[in-house]
C-alpha cells in the first residue's frame, strides 16, 4: 500500500499540480512510509527507488523558505502523482519515493530518474545552492553481495528495524548479558564433552575437529560459523545446495524419517555424513561450538538459524526478514516447534514471529523447551 502524500503537512507545501496538493510528509510519517513501501514490495515484487537530497546549509540560509519552495515546486513537476515526498531527516534531508518501478530495465530507469531530478534542480536553483545539495539513492530489493565483510542491507531502507533496536535497548542489553553468561557456562559445563567428541572425530575420519563455514548473520552480515565436523573431508556441497533450492521454491519432498512417519524436509540419507557425524547431528551435539559464536556476539542463545550464503541467494524478498530482524541463535522458535518437519515458508514465519514478539520471557520459554526437543530428536538429521 502506497502512503498518501497529502496525509501530513509540515507547513511547507509545493504548488498544486494538476489539482494534486504535493504536501511534504514529516520525518516520522515518511520513514513509516518507507517501511510500508518495503513490505508492499515484498509482496508485489515491484521495486521502489528512494532518492535522498541532503540540502546541506541550503535550509539554514533559507530564512524565508524561498529556495525550499523552489526545490519542492521543481520536484512536483518531475515526479508522478503516486510518488511520495517527505523529510527523511527533518529540515536537512528531503526524500522522494518512486514507487512501482518495472523490474525490466530497472537500472536504466533509475539512472533516468536521477538525471531528471538533477537536471530540474540545476535549471531552477542558483549554481551555488545547487552545489550544496548531495543526492543519494537506494533501490529495494537490494542486491546483496556476500563476498565482502560488511552489511549488505542499508539501514536507510529499514527505519523500522533501527527504531525497534533503539526502543528495545534494555531488552537487547539484557539479552547480550544473558548470552555472555550462558555461553561461558555452556563452554565450562560441556568442556569434557568437547574433549570426547574431538577424540571421536579424530579417531574415525581424517580432517579437523571443527567445521568452519561462512554464514549470514543479522542484517546480512557474514561471519564464520563453528560446528563439530560431521562430514567427510573435501565433500561436494552440490547435493545440499540443490536440495535447499528446491526446498525454498516449495518443490522439495519430505524425506523418510525414523520418527512418527510424517517425514522431514531435510536430507536424511546424506552420503557426506560420517557415522560419528550422524550421531552428533541426531543429538545436536555438533552445535556445541556455537557457544563461541555467541560469546563473540555473532549469534545469540535464542534466534533464527544462521543461513548459508547460497541459501540466501535463493530467497524470495520476504524471506530475508528472518536474517534482518533478529540475531541468529543456537535454538529458536523453529527448533522447538517442528524443526525440519515444517516447510521452509513456515520456518520463516516462525522466525519472523519470534522477531516481532521477542521478549525475555519468550527467550526463557524457548530455552526451557530446547532440552526436550533435543532429547526427542524430532526433525534432527
N, C-alpha and C positions, 0 to 999 in steps of 0.2 A: 504494500500500500504506500502510495506516494504522499508525502506530507504537503499540506496546503501551504502555499507561500504567503497567504494573507491572514493566517490564523493569529500571529503575534506581531505586534509592532514595537519598534524601538524608538519611535519619534522621528525617524528619518525614512522617508519613502521615495522610491523612484517615481517618475511621472507615470500616469496611466497610459498604457499602450494597448490599443485595440480594445479598450474597455476593461483591461486587466490591471488591478492595483498591485504593483510589484513591491509589496512590503518586504522588509528585511527581518528575518527571524532573529530573536535574541540568542545568546550563546547556548543556553540550556535547551531551548527548543530545536535549534539547528543541530546540535550534537545528538539529541534524541532522534532527529530525523535521519542522521547518518546511520544510526543503529537499526532503525526500522527499514531503511532502504537496503541495508546489507542483508537483513533477514528476508526481505522480499526477493532479492536477487538469488538467495539460496534456493528459493522455491521456483522462481521463473527461469533461472539460469541466464538471464539477460543482464549484462554488466552495467555498472554505472561509473561515471567519472566524477571524482571530487577534485575541484580546482580551488586552490587557496591563493589569495592575493594578500601578501604581507605588505601592509601600507607604510611600514616604517614610520617616519616622522610626518607623513602627509596629514594624518588626522590631528597630530599635535599642533601643527602650524595652521591648520584649517579652522580658525576660530569661529567663523560664521557658517561652516558646513558647505560652502560653495563647491569646493573641489570634490568632496564626498558625493554631493548631489550630482555632479558631472559624471563621476565614475558610475554611480547607480543608473543614471539615465543612459549612459553609453552601453552598459551591460544589458539593460532592458531591451535594447534594440538588437542584441546579438544572441539572445538565448530564447528558448521556447517557453510556451506557457506552462508546461509541465516541469520545467527546471526550477530548482529551489535556491534562493539566495538567503544567506544569513551570516551571523558572526560566529566563526569558529573560535575566536578569542575576541571578546568584546572590545570594540574600538581600535583593534590592531590588525586582526587577520579576518578578512572577508572571504567567505566560502560560497561556491556555487556547486550544486549537484546536478549533473547532466544525467538524467535517468534513461533507462531503456535503450542502451546503445546496442546496435546489432553486433552479434558475435563475429560475423564475417567482416573482414576489413576493419577490425577494431583499432588496430594500430594507426592506420591512415586517418580514421575518423577522429581519434583523439588528437593527432597532430594537427588536423584541420581546425578543431575547436580551439586549441591553444593558439594557433596563428591568428584566428579570428579575434579572440579576446585581446591579444597583444596589439593587433592592428587597430582595433577600435580605441583602445586606451591611448595608443601612440598618437592617433589623429585628434583625440579630444582633450588631451592634457598638455600643459606646458612641458617642455622637454625635461626640465629639472625635476618636476613632480613625477613624470613617468619613470625616470631613472631611479626614484626612491622605492618603486614597487617591485617586489620579488614574487614571481609566480611559480608555484609548485603544483604537481598534480599526482593523483593516486587513482588507480583503476581497481575495482573489485569485481570479480575474484582476482586475487593476485597470483602471479607466477612465483611459486616457491622454489628457491634454489637451495638444496640441502648440501651442496658441495662447499659451502662457506660456513665458517663457525660464527654465525650471527643470526639474530632473529629475522626470519623472512617475512613475518607479518608486521606491517607498520601500525604502531599504536594509534595513529591518526584515524584509521578506519574502524577502530574499536573503542570509542569513547566510553561505552557502557562497561566494558571489561576493566578499563582503567579506573572508572568511577567506583566500581564494585570493590576493586583492590584497595582503594583509598578508604572507603567506608568500612571495610572489613579488616582494618589494620589490627584490631585487638584479637580477632579470631586467627588471622594469619600469624601474628606473633606467638600466640599460644600454641598453635599447631606446629610451628617451627621448633619451639622449645620441646614439645612432646616428641617430635621426630628425632631430635638430637639425643634426648634421654632414652627413647625407645630403641634407637639403633645401637647405642652404646651398650645397653642391657642385652640386646639380641646378640651382638658380637661376643660379649663376655659369656653369656649363657650357652651359646652354641659353639664355643671355641673347641671343645673336644670333638663335636660332630664334624666341624670343619676339617680337623685332622684325619678322622676316619674316612670321610668322603674323599679327601685328597689322595690318601693312600689307595683307596679302592679304584679311583680313576687311573692313577699311575700304573697300578699293577695289571689292569685289564685292557688298556689301549694306549697307543702312542699319542703324544701331544701334551699340551699344557693342561693344568688343572682348571684354570679359569677360561671361560669363553667371553671374549670382549667383542662387542658389536655396537655399531652406531645406531642409536635410537633417537626418536624425536620427542623432545620434552615440551613443556608449556610454551605457548606462543610459537611453536615450530622450531625452537632452538635445539640443535643436535647435541648429544652428549654420548659418552662411552658407557655402555650398559654392561653390567657384570652378572655372570651366571656360572655355576659349575658346568664344565663341559659335559654334555650328554651325547655328543655325536662323534663319529669317526673324524679324523683329521682330513682336511682338504676335500670336503664333500661339496657337491654341487647344490646351490640354493634354488635351482630352476624348478624342481618339483614343488617346493613350498611357495615360490613366487607365483606359479601358475594356479595353485590351489587358492591362494589368497585373492588373486584377481577374480577368480570365479565366485569366491565367497562374497566379496564386496559387490559384485554385479548381481548377486542373488541367484546364481546358476549352480552353486555347489550343492551336492547331495550330502545328506547325513552319512557319516561313516559308522560302520558297525562298532559297537562297544560292548564291554562286559557288564554294563550296569543293568538298567531296567528295560533294555530293548529299544529305547527311543532313538538311540544313535546320537552322534555328536558332530558338530561342524568343525572337525579337526582331522588332520592326517593321523590315523591310528596304526597304520602299518608302514611307518616311515623307515626305509632301509638304512637311513643315515644314522639312526639312533643305536647306541651300544646297549648291551644288556644292563650294565650298571646305570646308564643314562635313562633307560626305560623306568627303572625303579625310582630314580631321583625325580623324574617328571611326575610319576604317579603319586608320589608322596609330597611333591612340591619342594623337596629339599634342595633342588637345583637353584631355587630362588634366594637362598640364604645370603650370598654375596651382595645382594642388592641393599643390605643394610649399609654397605659402604657408600652406595649411591645416595641413600637417604642422608647419611652423615655429611656428605659433600654438598647437599642442598639441591641435587639434580632430580631427586624423587622425594616422595613423601611416604609415610607408612600406609596412608589411605589415598586412593585416587585411581584414575583410569590406567589401564595397562599402557606402557610406553610403546609407541608404534615404530615399525621398521620403515625406513625411507621409501622402499619400493611399494609398501602398503599405502603410504600417504599419497604417493603418485597416482594411485588408482581411486582415491577418494572422490566422491561427489563433494560439491562445495560444502553442504551442510554437515558432512561427516567430519570436517576439520574442527568443528566445535569441540569435539572430545579432546583435542590436543591444545585448544586455545583457552578453554575456560577453567581448567584445573591442572595442577601439577600432577604428573603421573605417579602411581603408587604401587606398592608391593601387593596390596589387597584392595578390594573396592566393591562397589555395589554389584557389579557384574560377577565377580568371583563368588559371592555368597548367594547369588540369585540365578542359578542355572549354568553359569560358566559357559563351556563350549556347547551346551545343549540348546542355546538360543542362537538365532541367526545374527548376522553382522549388524543389520539395521537396528535390531532390538538391543544389541550390545551398546551401540552408540547412544540410543535413547536412555539406557540405564546410566551411562557415563554423564550425559548432559543433565539428567535428572539429579544426579549427585551434585554436579557443579552448581545447579540452581538452588539446591536446598541444603547444601553442606553446612554443618554445624559441629560443635564439639561433641554433642550428644550423638549425632549420626555417625561420626567417626568412631566413637567408643562402641556403638552398637555393631558396626561392621567388624571392628577388631575382635569383639567377643564372639561373633558368628564365624570368624575365619577358622579357628581350630576345628570346629565341626565340619566345615566344608573340606578341609584338608584331610581329616580322618575318613570321611565318607568317600572322598576321591571322585566326586561327581564331575564329569566333564574334563578330568585331568588325564592328559596323554603326552 
